[in-house]
Amino acid sequence: MEYYVDRIEADEVVCETPDGETLRLPLTALPEGTREGSVLREEEGVFILDDAAAEARRATLFALQEALFGADADA
């Protein structure tokens, strides 16, 4: 299963699943370096960071932003 880190609130991480469900996980259960925008994968009950998936997701969202608002969107 893949989880997208939406935000970190104190000692909890709020994640979203690909189907839009929200899940709260304890920060202590996640790997060091977990931050907003991280992509987590659960494998055999252990969460791991998927940096390649996070970068691909950021690139997709950036391309969508440019398509919607033009090249000056971040200016």
C-alpha positions, 0 to 999 in steps of 0.5 A, a space after each residue: 500500500 502507498 501513502 502520501 504524507 499530507 502533514 505532520 501534526 505534533 506526534 502524528 502524521 496525516 496520510 492520504 491513500 490513493 483512493 482518498 482515504 485519510 489515515 493518521 499514523 504515529 510519527 514514531 512508527 515512520 522512518 527518519 526523514 519522513 516529511 510533508 510530501 513524502 511517499 511511504 510504502 508499507 511492506 510486511 508491516 514496515 513503512 519505508 520512504 519511496 523517494 523516487 515515487 515522491 519525486 515523480 508525484 512532485 513532478 506530476 503536480 508541478 506539471 499540472 500546476 503549470 498547465 493550469 496557471 502557466 509558467 509564471 505560477 511560482 513567480 
